[in-house]
Amino acid sequence: MKDDYKDGGIMNRFDFVRETNLIEGIHREPTQAERDEHARFIALDKVEIADLTKFVSVYEPTAVLRVQEGCNVYIGNHIPPKGGQGIYYKLQALLDDVNSGRKDAYENHIAYENLHPFSDCNGRSGRVLWAWQAHKSNRMYLSLGFLHMFYYQTLQRSHG
């Protein structure tokens, strides 16, 4: 499997994993498991909830899908929907949009980060989901530093 994204390979997958970890304050080099999981995810033909759950389990083993009542999270000024079965159905609807291409990667990324479907690892899983959709639509054009700015602008813009 080629290790570079399309459009000249401005950022390779290893750099993407490194930067997405740095955004989360993780300053070590990505593990082989993280690199392998990223490659597996990007190579998917279709993304299912189980695929996201597997991705999250590699990057943050204690994180869970917030389908239990009371499994709520807060991110600065952002308050996602409360935990419960509704999270599962909202995530499935979002993945239907992602897989169909009905909405662009940016719109889906905003929806994912606002939903915050997992108890942790939403930033990294949201970024890889965005990268998957951008990669599938041949619109992968990244440079280092882009992801950090993109993540926080996405959350900020979603609050109007």
BELTA-V968211 format. One record per residue. N is the residue number from 1. RES is the residue in three letters. OMEGA is omega as a letter, one per 20 degrees, with the letter a starting at -180 (999 if undefined). Layout:
N/RES/OMEGA + N/RES/OMEGA
This chain:
1/MET/r + 2/LYS/a + 3/ASP/r + 4/ASP/r + 5/TYR/a + 6/LYS/a + 7/ASP/r + 8/GLY/r + 9/GLY/a + 10/ILE/r + 11/MET/r + 12/ASN/a + 13/ARG/r + 14/PHE/r + 15/ASP/r + 16/PHE/a + 17/VAL/r + 18/ARG/a + 19/GLU/a + 20/THR/r + 21/ASN/r + 22/LEU/r + 23/ILE/a + 24/GLU/r + 25/GLY/r + 26/ILE/a + 27/HIS/r + 28/ARG/r + 29/GLU/r + 30/PRO/r + 31/THR/r + 32/GLN/r + 33/ALA/r + 34/GLU/r + 35/ARG/r + 36/ASP/a + 37/GLU/r + 38/HIS/r + 39/ALA/r + 40/ARG/a + 41/PHE/a + 42/ILE/a + 43/ALA/a + 44/LEU/r + 45/ASP/a + 46/LYS/a + 47/VAL/r + 48/GLU/r + 49/ILE/r + 50/ALA/r + 51/ASP/r + 52/LEU/r + 53/THR/r + 54/LYS/r + 55/PHE/a + 56/VAL/a + 57/SER/r + 58/VAL/a + 59/TYR/a + 60/GLU/a + 61/PRO/a + 62/THR/a + 63/ALA/r + 64/VAL/r + 65/LEU/a + 66/ARG/a + 67/VAL/r + 68/GLN/r + 69/GLU/r + 70/GLY/r + 71/CYS/a + 72/ASN/r + 73/VAL/r + 74/TYR/a + 75/ILE/a + 76/GLY/r + 77/ASN/a + 78/HIS/r + 79/ILE/r + 80/PRO/r + 81/PRO/r + 82/LYS/r + 83/GLY/a + 84/GLY/a + 85/GLN/r + 86/GLY/r + 87/ILE/a + 88/TYR/a + 89/TYR/r + 90/LYS/r + 91/LEU/r + 92/GLN/r + 93/ALA/r + 94/LEU/r + 95/LEU/r + 96/ASP/r + 97/ASP/r + 98/VAL/a + 99/ASN/a + 100/SER/a + 101/GLY/r + 102/ARG/r + 103/LYS/a + 104/ASP/a + 105/ALA/a + 106/TYR/r + 107/GLU/r + 108/ASN/r + 109/HIS/r + 110/ILE/a + 111/ALA/a + 112/TYR/a + 113/GLU/r + 114/ASN/r + 115/LEU/a + 116/HIS/a + 117/PRO/a + 118/PHE/r + 119/SER/r + 120/ASP/r + 121/CYS/r + 122/ASN/r + 123/GLY/a + 124/ARG/r + 125/SER/r + 126/GLY/r + 127/ARG/r + 128/VAL/r + 129/LEU/r + 130/TRP/a + 131/ALA/r + 132/TRP/a + 133/GLN/r + 134/ALA/r + 135/HIS/a + 136/LYS/a + 137/SER/r + 138/ASN/r + 139/ARG/r + 140/MET/r + 141/TYR/a + 142/LEU/r + 143/SER/a + 144/LEU/a + 145/GLY/a + 146/PHE/a + 147/LEU/a + 148/HIS/r + 149/MET/a + 150/PHE/a + 151/TYR/a + 152/TYR/r + 153/GLN/r + 154/THR/r + 155/LEU/a + 156/GLN/a + 157/ARG/a + 158/SER/r + 159/HIS/r + 160/GLY/999
